[in-house]
Amino acid sequence: MIVVPRLLRDTLMVWLAHGGHQGIDKTKYRLRSEVWLPRMDKDVEKFCRVCHGCQVTSGFEPTEPTSRGFPPRAPWQDFGTDLLGPLPTGESILAVVDYYSGFLETKTEITPCCMIFGRETRSKLPELKRETVGVPGEEVRERDWSSKLKDKAYADLKGGATPKSIRVGDTVLVKAEKTNVLTTNFNPDPFKVVHKTRSEVTLRNEAGIELKRNTVFVKKYNEHRDVSNGNDDQVVQAGSAVQVDEAGASKIPETTVVPMPKEIPGMSKTD
């Protein structure tokens, strides 16, 4: 059996099993074929989750659930604007649509009766009188809102949407533009989240570049931490003092950590 010191386990993962950043399963498979380590599966999972290369080449996360805004209860509470054009004359028209009505309403200067008969009527026609029984507008809006909520729940279920825990101050990776088959899924330069509104986030990197993206195109970035000792809060570096426990002996007060060797004797790098 090969005995590997705890401080060299990260190096063993990199040299023996983690070449090519092929993910958690491949790393576990390569390690099991050569060595056995205590807590090996858990250490491999932690190592791959904080590996920069694995995060850049990993797949995309599921989409976030869609959000529905409450419908307006009066005209011109919410409205949308857009430019219509360019027209053949080179000009554009600013179109404004009220979300309460949903459709544009137009009318002519001539009454329908005058357009049909060519004259105005002096009185109403009693034989054409009829009573209109309609549904109250509030009931129609509630029924429409209930139908939209059902459609939203169905779309989120079929699409496998899951909420994301991205907050202001988190470090994220941005989806990269695909230029060739070797392009990674995410840009290797991380960004900081400076503002978030629903599913839209504003990002900024160290160079001061700001981007606005939907949360579908970003992924939370896990910064590298020491995983060899099973404690995420402590990072052991060369020259730091540590406490060592040995079975059947008294505790050694302090032990200085020696620098980690760049190469392990008798072991070749495996891609």
N, C-alpha and C positions, 0 to 999 in steps of 0.2 A: 504494500500500500504506500502511495506517495503522500508524505506529510507536507502540507503547505502552510507556512506561517500566516497568521491572520492579516498581517500588513501587506502580504504579497497576493492576496486573493483578487484584488482589483486588477493587478498586473496580469495575473493568470487568465482572467476573463478576457482582457484585451488581446493578449498574445495568442491564446489557444482557441478561444471560442467566439470572440466577438468581431472578428474581421469581416468587413463588408456590411455591417449593421443590418443583419438579416432578421432581427426581431428576437423576442423572448424565447419562442419555441426552438428555433435553430440553435440559439446559444445554449439552452439546456441540453439539447441533444448532443452537441459537440462535447460539452463538459462530462456528461454521463459516460461517453465512450472512452474517456481517458482517466478521469479522477473522480473522487467523491469528496464533497465538502459538507460540513454541518451547515444547516440552513441554506443549502445551495439554491433551491428554487426561489426562496424569498429574496436572497441577495441578488440573484440574476434579474428578477422582476424590478427591484429597486434600481439596479444599475442601468437597465435599459430605459426605464422611465425618465431618468435624468440625463441620459446620453444625448448630446447635441445632435449627432448624426442620425440617431434613430428617430428623434422627434422631427427632424427636417424631412426625412424620407418616409415617415409613417403616413397612413391613410387619413382620409378626411373624417371628421366626426359627423354624427347625424345632425340634421337641421333642427333649429329651435322652433317650438310651437308658435303658430301664427297668433297675432294679437288683433282683436277686434275693437274698434272704437265705438263708443255709444252713439247711436244715431241722433241727429239734431231734432229738437222738438218745436222749432220755429224757423221760418225762412231766414236765410242769410246768417245763421249762426256759424255754419261751416260751409265753405265753398272752395272750389278748385279753379286754378288759373293755368292757362297754357297758351302758347303761341301757335296759331294756325297759319301755315304757310311754309315756304314763301309762295306767294301767288304769282301768276304769269307776269304781273307788273313789277315783281321784285319786292312787294310789300308784304307784311305779315299782320294778322289780326289777333288782338288779344281777346281770347274767349274766356268768359267767366261762367261757371256752372254752379248753381246752388245745390248742395247735397240733399236739401230737404225735399225739393221737387224732383230733382234728378234729370229733368228734361227741360229743354228750352221751350218757352211758350211764345208764340207769335200770333199776331192778329193783323187784319187789314182795316183800312179806313171805311170800307163799305160793309154793310150788314149782309148776312147770308140771304135774307129775303130779297134784298135789292139785287144781289148778284144772280139769283135764280129767276125771279119774276120781273125784274127791271123796275120795281117800284116798292115803296114802303107800305106795309100793312097798316090799316087804320085801327084795327082791334085784333085781339087774339082769336084763334079759331077754337071754339068750345069743343067741337067734335074730336080735336086732336089732343085735348087735355088729358094728361095722365099723371099719376102719382109715382114719384121715384122713391123706392125704398132702398137705402144704401147702408153700408156698414160704417160705423163711426171710425174716424181717422185714427184714433188712439188704438183701437183694436187691430186695425190693419198693420200699424207700425209694430205692435207687440208680436203679432203673428209672423211678420217678416223678420224681426230680430231673433225670434226663437228658431226659425228655419236657418238663419245664417249661423247661429251657434252650433246647430247640429252638423252643418256642413263643415265648420271649423274642426269640431271634434273628430269627424270621420277622416278629414284630410290629415290631421296630425297622427291619427292611429295608423293609417295606411302608409304614411311616409316615415314612421318610426321617429317622430320628433321628440327630442328630449331637451329640457331647459339647461342652459349653460351657466356655470358659476363664475363668469368673468365680471370683475368689478374694477372700479377706478384704482389705478396703481399696480395692477397685475402686468406681468410681462407676457407677451403673446408673440406668436409667429404668424405672418401674413401669407396667404396663398400666393404662390409664384405664377407668373405668366409662362405658359408652356411654349417653349421655343423649339425643343427637340426631344428625342426619347430619353435623353440623359438628364433632363431638367428635373430637379427635385419638386416635390409637391408644395413645399413651403420655402419662403425666402430665408436663408440662414441668418440674416440680421434681425435680432429681436426688436420689438417695439413696446413702448409703455402705453397703457390705456390712461388717457387724460380726461376723457368725458364719455359718458354712456347715456343714451336715450333709447329705452326699450331695446330693440335689437340692433341699433346703430351705435358704433363706437368710433371715437376719435383717437388716433394713435400718433405717437411721436417717438422718433429714435434719437440716438445720441447726437446725430448730425443736425437735429432740429427740423427734419422733414416730417410734415404732418399728413396723415391719410385719414380718410373716412371710409369705413367698410361696414358691411353687415356682419353680424357675428358668425354667419355661415362660412365666411372666408378667413376667419382667424382661429387660432388654436392656442390654448393656454400653454405657456412654456415653463417647464420645470427646471430650475437651476440646479447645477451639479452640487451634490453633497456627498460626504463619505458614507458608504453603505457597508463597508467591510466589517464594522464592529456591531452592526445591528442597531445603532443608535443614530437617528437622523439629526439630533441636535448637536452632536459633538463631531468635530472635524480634526483628525489626527494628521499632523504634518511633521516633516523632518525637523528635529530640534526641539519639539515640544515634550513636556514632562507628562508621564502617564503613570497610573497605578496598576500594578501587576499582581494578580492573585494566583497562588500556586497551592495545589492540594497537598495537605500534610506538612506545610511549612508556613513560617510567619510571612507577613506581607513585606514586600520590598518597598522601601519608602518612595524612591523615584527611579525611573529608568528613562534614559534618553533615547528617543527614536532615531535610528540611523537613517540616512537618505535611502530611498528606494532605488534599487539598481535598475538601469535601463534595460538590461537583458538578463534573462534567467539562464544560468549555465545548463547546457544539455537539452535545451528546449528551443525549437525553431518556430518562427512566426508562421501561423496558419491563416490563410485568408478565408 
